[in-house]
Amino acid sequence: MRNSRRFHYPYRSLPGPLLLRYEALAVDTESALHQHPWGQLAFVESGSMAFLIEEQPFFAPPGYAVWIPPKMDHSSHNRREVQCRLINIAERYTPMLPKSPGIVRLHPLFIAGVEDLFDRGIEVPDTAADRRLARVLIDKLLATPMLSRFVPQSEDRLLGPILDALQHHPGDNTTLEQWAQRVHTTERTLSRRCRDELGMSFSQWRQRLRFQQSIPLLEQGRSVQQVAVAMGYASASAFIAMFQQFSGTTPQKFRR
């Protein structure tokens, strides 16, 4: 049975540059649709969460945060237990941040600063030193690249059908050269369109897709070997290396 969760903030506007919240969510928890006047980073510490922001789906794997701009309707759902940090950013700083929701891999310095505040039980940085730290964290966030999606999509007439096919069959190991032959173009043309449309190479995009689609399979209790095969890997060790590259942890530890 799905649990319902409401996030309550007793503020009309934030009393400081940041407001930090820690949330431990039970299995199969869904937050009600809501919005707030400030921006928010939802940083998943363990587990994974799916977000719906202005009716657009977003995925937050371990090690990544979802950026939710001010006054945008959003909700979330997690299949397994999740520990997450909600980093709320005051309205006066949000004009400098993206106007659209997105995904960001947080810099280690940002994570270390946030963890320091959490470890000391600071919800609102109110001393002079902590307010300076909060502004440093915001500056670091401003300098961190943000993606529109963890797995970008494209409407390109050549690239779009390939990406759609792989969404349905992520274990397909067809090479870019073979795809080019199927859609009657060259590998060089497809490679260039991947860079222009997705901001990454074809192999990088496919790795992101496989990482994202492996998480629900692990959450369902599939073995690492079974997931590796489903994702097109010849060995479990190759899959584990890819998973650890993105999440910083192994599939076994993630599932636990």
N, C-alpha and C positions, 0 to 999 in steps of 0.2 A: 504493500500500500504506500502510495506516495505521500511524503510529509510536506506540509506547507510551512514556509518560513517568511516572516515579515521583518525587514530591517528598519529599526526605529531610530531616528536621530532627533534629539531634543533641541535642535537648532534651526533657526530660519536662515542663518548664514554662519560660516565657520568662525569660531573665536580666535583662530590663529592661522598661520600659513598652511598647516596640515592638521588633519584629524585622523588618528590611526585606530583601526578596529581589527580585532582578531576574531575569526569565526571558525568553529569546528562544526561541520555539518554532517548529519547522519546520512546513512544510505538512502538514496532515492529522495532527495530533498529538492523542492522547487520553491523559489522565491516568487512572491507576487509581483506583478508588473508595477513599477514605481519609477520615480525620477527625483532628482534633487538639484538645487540651483548651483552646486559646485561640481567640479570634475572628480572622477574617481578612477584609480587604478585597482583592479582586482588581481592580486598576485597569488597564484596557487602554490602553496608550499609543499603539499603532497596531494596525490590524486589528480583529478582533472575536472573541469567544469565547462559546460556549454552555456553560452549566453545568447539571448535574443535582444538586440538593440535596434529600436525603431524597425522591428520586423526583419532585421538582417541577422543571420546566424554567425556567431563567433565562437572560437574554440580556444580555451586556455590550457595548454599542456603544462607540465611541471617546468619551472624555470622561465616561464613567460607570463606577462601580464596583459590583461585586456584594458584598453583605455576607453572610458565612457565619458564623453563630453557633457557639460552641464545641460540640464533640462531635456534629456533624452530618455524616453520610456525604455525600460530594460527589465529583464527577468533572467533567472539562471536556473540551471538544473544540474545535479550531479548524481551519477549512478552509484558510486561508491563513496565511502567516507572521505571527506575532504577537509583539509586545514588550509585556510586562506587568510591573507592579509588584505584588508580594504584600506587603501591609502587615499584619503579624500583631500583634494587640493582646492584652496580658497579661490573664490571667484576672481579676485584681482590678478591672479596668476594665469588663469585658464585662457585669456585671449592670446597668449603666446604659444599655447599648445594647439595641436590639430583640431579643426572644427568637426572632423569626422571620427567615428570610432575606429580603433585599430588594435594591432598586436605589437608588443614590444618585448624584446629580450633585455631585461634590466641589467645595467652595468654592475659588476661586483661591488664597486664603491657605493652605489645607491643601495644595494641590498644590505651591505654592512652597516650603513648609517641607519636604515630603517630598523634592522635587527637590534641595534644599540638602543634605540628609543623604545622598542617593544620590551627588551630585556629589563629596562628600568621602569617599565610600567607607565610610560608617558603616552597619554592619549592625545593631549594637546600640548605641543611644545610652547611653554610659556616663560621660561627663563631666557635671558639674553643669549646665553650660549646655545641653548636648544633651538631658539628661533634662527640663529645664524646657521646651525646645522640643517634646519629645514629648508632654508633658502639655497644652501649648497646642493641639497638633494634635488630641489626643483631645477636648478641650473643644470645638474647632471642629466636629468630627464629631458630637458630641452635639447641637449646635445646628442641624445640617443635616437638613432633612426627608428622609424615606426612603419610597420607594414599594414596595408589595408586588410589583409587576411593572412593567417598562418600558411594556408595553401591558396595562393592567388589563383584567380580564374581569368579567362580571356574570351572575348567574343570574336577574336580573329577567325576568319573563314577557314584558314588552314590549321591553325593551332587549336582552336576551340573544340572541334570534334575529337581530336586526340586526347585532350585533357578530360573530356566527358567520358570517353571510353575507359580511361585509366581509373577514373573515379569509381566505376562499376567493377573494374577488374585490376586492383592495385598490384596484384602479383604478376601481371603481364610483363615479360622481360623483352618485349620487342624493342629493338634499338632505334635511335633517332633516324639513322639511315634507312631502316626498314619502314618506319612511319613515313618518311619523305617519299619513298617509292609508292606507298599506298595512296598518298594524297597528291601525287604527281608534281612534286617539287624537289628541291635539293636539300640535303642535310644542312648546308650552310645557311640557306634561307630560314629553315625552321630554328636553327640555333640562334640566329639574329633576332627572330621574333620572340623567342623565349626571353632573351635579354631585354628587349624593348617592352614586351607586354607583362612579363612576370617579375623582372628585376633579378633574375637568377638563371642558371643554366638548367637544361632539361633534367639532368641527373640530380641536381639539387632539389628541383621541384618534386621529382618522383620520390626522393627520400623523405621529404616533408609529408607527402601524401601517405606513404607507407607508415611513417611514425604515427600520424594522426589516426589512421584507420586500424592500427594495431592495438591502440589503447582500449577500445570497447571489447575487442576479442580477449585481451588479458583480463579485463573486468568480468567477463563472462566465465572465467575459469579455464580457458584453453591453455594448454601447455605452451612453453616457449617454443618448442620444436614445431608444434602445430601452427602457431602464429607465424613463425619464420617461413614455413612452407607456403602459407596462405599469402604472405607478402612477397613471395618470389625469391627468397634467399636460398642459396644452395646449402647453407649450414646455419645452425643456431648461433654460432659464434659471430658470424657476419651480421646477423640481425641484432644481437646484443650490443655489438660495437656501435651500430647506427643508433640504437635506442639510447645508449649512454651518451653519445655525442650530443643529442638534442636535449635530454632530460637531466643529465648529470647523475643518473642512477641506472641500475640494471632493471630489466623487466621483472625479475623475481622480487627485488626490493620494492619496486613500484606497486606490484600486486599485493604485497603484504601491507 
